[in-house]
Amino acid sequence: MTNPEPATPIDISMAFKDFSLPGLLAVPEHAKGLVVFAHGSGSSRFSRRNRFVAETLNEAGIATLVFDLLTAEEEDIDQYTRELRFDIPLLTDRLIGVIDWVSLNEAISVFPIGLFGASTGAAAALVAAACRADKVAAVVSRGGRPDLALDHLAKVKAPTLLIVGGDDEIVIDLNRQAANQLPVEHRLEIIPGATHLFEEAGKLEQVAGLARDWFLNYFSDL
């Protein structure tokens, strides 16, 4: 029995009414589902941490879409103002647009959709999950700010995993408060010795493994 060919990410461009967003799409052979990534503050589709998690998911037979939430022009503005990265309604609209784009793309529309959000991207992921409850099968937050989505948490129907570093005390408290508002199956996973970016040895591997298992579990239920 031969192993499936590794998934090679391909560059894509998703066109919307007045703009387009670039992304990296990787679809392993016999994929079990598709995870759309929403990166954190000041990051992009080239985020080293999200790319690492995406590769781990690909190895487990999960397709991934890592994309830019902002256009190149908006990125230039945000580098100076730092305001767009915290504009949760804008980031959510972009993520919802990508979810809808996936649903209309014949090659990948068959897959159940998961959302992986980091930092402010996690808030956008949770709001998008509430707004597209019929399309989102599971959510994972890495060092997320779900407190920025509090008004929408009661409408989330997708099982949600909240991953926080054990040394990220303020974010732990914010995630605990948010977890209490989630009406669906959820878990708060605290990784000892990890800070906000999970840069310590082996910590990002733990994040990737937890995310992989969460998505595989809920994709298999569909």
C-alpha positions in Angstrom: 0.0 0.0 0.0 1.5 3.4 -1.0 1.2 6.5 1.0 -0.9 9.4 -0.5 1.0 12.1 -2.3 1.8 15.1 0.0 -0.5 18.1 -0.6 1.4 20.9 -2.4 -0.2 24.3 -1.7 -1.2 26.2 -4.8 -1.5 30.0 -5.1 -5.1 31.1 -5.7 -6.9 34.4 -6.0 -10.5 34.8 -4.7 -12.4 37.5 -6.5 -15.1 39.5 -4.8 -17.1 42.5 -5.9 -14.5 45.2 -5.4 -11.4 43.4 -4.5 -9.6 40.0 -4.5 -7.7 38.1 -1.8 -4.7 35.8 -2.4 -4.5 32.4 -0.7 -2.7 29.1 -0.5 -4.9 26.1 -1.0 -3.7 22.5 -0.3 -5.9 19.5 -0.9 -4.5 16.1 0.1 -5.7 13.0 -1.7 -9.0 11.8 -0.3 -9.3 14.8 1.9 -11.7 14.5 4.9 -12.6 18.2 5.2 -11.3 21.7 4.6 -10.0 24.1 7.3 -10.0 27.8 6.5 -7.5 29.9 8.5 -8.1 33.4 9.9 -4.7 34.8 10.9 -4.0 37.1 13.9 -3.0 40.7 14.3 -0.6 42.0 11.6 0.0 38.6 10.0 -0.8 37.1 6.6 -1.0 33.9 4.5 2.7 33.5 5.1 2.3 33.2 8.8 5.0 30.6 9.9 2.8 29.3 12.7 -0.4 28.9 10.6 1.6 27.3 7.8 3.0 24.8 10.3 -0.5 23.9 11.6 -1.7 23.7 8.0 1.0 21.2 7.1 0.1 19.1 10.1 -3.5 19.0 9.0 -2.5 18.2 5.4 -0.5 15.2 6.6 -3.6 14.0 8.4 -5.7 14.2 5.2 -7.3 17.6 5.8 -7.4 20.3 3.1 -6.4 23.8 4.1 -6.9 27.4 2.9 -4.6 30.0 4.3 -5.4 33.5 2.9 -4.9 37.2 3.5 -7.8 38.9 5.3 -6.7 42.3 4.0 -5.8 43.5 0.5 -2.3 44.7 -0.2 -3.4 48.3 0.0 -5.1 47.7 3.3 -2.0 45.9 4.6 0.0 49.0 3.8 -2.4 51.2 5.7 -2.6 48.8 8.7 1.2 48.8 9.0 0.9 52.4 10.1 -2.5 52.7 11.8 -2.8 49.1 13.2 -6.6 49.6 13.2 -7.8 47.2 10.5 -6.3 44.1 12.3 -8.8 44.9 15.1 -11.7 45.6 12.9 -13.6 42.4 13.7 -16.7 43.2 11.5 -14.4 43.7 8.5 -12.4 40.6 9.2 -15.6 38.6 9.7 -17.1 39.9 6.4 -13.9 38.7 4.6 -14.0 35.3 6.3 -17.7 34.8 5.5 -17.0 35.8 1.9 -14.3 33.1 1.7 -16.7 30.5 3.3 -19.2 31.4 0.6 -16.5 31.2 -2.1 -15.6 27.7 -0.9 -19.2 26.7 -1.0 -19.5 27.8 -4.7 -16.2 26.2 -5.8 -17.1 22.8 -7.2 -13.7 21.2 -6.5 -13.9 21.9 -2.7 -17.5 22.5 -1.9 -18.1 18.9 -1.0 -15.9 19.2 2.1 -17.1 20.0 5.6 -15.6 23.3 6.7 -13.6 24.0 9.8 -12.2 27.4 10.9 -8.9 27.9 12.6 -8.5 31.4 14.1 -5.5 33.0 15.8 -5.6 36.1 18.0 -8.1 38.6 16.5 -8.7 36.1 13.7 -10.3 33.8 16.3 -13.0 36.4 17.0 -13.7 36.6 13.3 -13.9 32.8 13.1 -16.4 32.6 15.9 -18.6 35.4 14.5 -18.4 33.7 11.0 -19.3 30.4 12.6 -22.4 32.0 14.1 -23.4 33.7 10.8 -22.8 30.5 8.7 -23.9 27.9 11.3 -25.1 25.7 8.5 -21.7 25.5 6.8 -19.1 25.4 9.7 -18.6 22.0 11.3 -15.9 22.9 13.9 -13.8 25.8 15.2 -10.3 25.9 16.7 -8.9 29.1 18.4 -5.2 29.5 19.0 -4.3 32.2 21.5 -7.5 33.8 20.4 -9.6 36.8 21.5 -13.1 35.3 21.6 -14.0 38.1 24.0 -14.2 40.3 20.9 -17.0 38.1 19.7 -19.1 37.9 22.9 -22.3 39.2 21.3 -22.3 36.3 18.8 -21.1 33.4 21.0 -24.6 32.3 21.9 -25.3 31.6 18.2 -22.3 29.4 17.6 -23.3 25.8 16.8 -20.0 24.4 15.8 -18.0 22.5 18.4 -15.2 24.8 19.5 -11.7 24.2 20.9 -10.0 27.1 22.6 -6.2 26.7 22.9 -4.3 29.1 25.2 -0.7 29.2 26.5 -0.3 28.5 30.2 1.8 31.7 30.6 -0.7 33.8 28.7 -2.7 34.7 31.8 -4.8 37.6 30.6 -5.9 35.6 27.5 -6.7 32.6 29.6 -9.2 34.7 31.6 -10.7 36.1 28.4 -11.1 32.6 27.0 -12.7 31.3 30.2 -15.2 34.0 30.1 -16.0 33.3 26.5 -16.2 29.6 27.0 -19.0 30.2 29.6 -21.0 31.9 26.8 -20.7 29.0 24.3 -23.9 26.9 24.1 -22.3 24.1 22.2 -19.7 21.4 22.9 -16.4 23.1 23.7 -13.1 22.7 25.5 -10.5 25.1 26.9 -7.1 23.5 26.5 -4.2 25.3 28.4 -0.7 24.3 27.3 1.7 24.6 30.2 4.8 26.7 29.7 3.5 28.3 26.5 3.3 32.0 25.9 0.9 33.8 23.5 2.7 32.9 20.3 3.6 29.3 21.4 7.2 29.9 20.4 8.6 27.6 23.0 10.1 24.2 21.9 7.3 21.7 21.1 4.4 24.0 22.0 3.3 24.7 18.5 3.4 21.0 17.8 1.0 20.5 20.6 -1.3 23.1 19.1 -1.2 21.5 15.7 -1.9 18.0 17.2 -4.9 19.2 19.2 -6.3 21.0 16.2 -5.8 18.0 14.0 -7.6 15.7 16.4 -10.5 18.2 16.9 -11.2 18.6 13.2 -10.8 14.9 12.4 -13.3 14.0 15.2 -16.0 16.4 14.0 -15.4 15.9 10.3 -15.9 12.2 10.8 -19.3 12.8 12.4 -20.7 14.3 9.1 
